[in-house]
Amino acid sequence: MHFDRLVYQLLENYADGKKPGRKGLAKRKGVNCKKSVTELRKMAKNSSGERQRMAHWCANMKSGRKKKRKS
């Protein structure tokens, strides 16, 4: 019974076809999401295609996140 659950989890893990060590799309396109929003927007302006889209996406995710409160 324990073995069946283990097999199911293993099959479920690879259902999307991705390998466990595969890089994310932004990293594969050379976009560092740890850069500032300004740098990401500049990168998007000077890029095209998928790299531009990923730079915009990272900038939007960073600018839309909840700000830290000072206490």
Residue pairs with C-beta under 8 A, 6 or more apart in sequence:
13 20
25 50
25 54
26 33
26 54
26 57
26 58
29 50
29 51
29 54
30 51
31 40
31 43
31 51
31 54
31 55
31 58
33 40
33 58
33 61
33 62
35 43
35 58
36 62
37 59
37 62
37 63
40 55
40 56
40 58
40 59
40 62
41 55
41 56
41 59
43 51
43 55
44 52
44 55
44 56
44 59
47 55
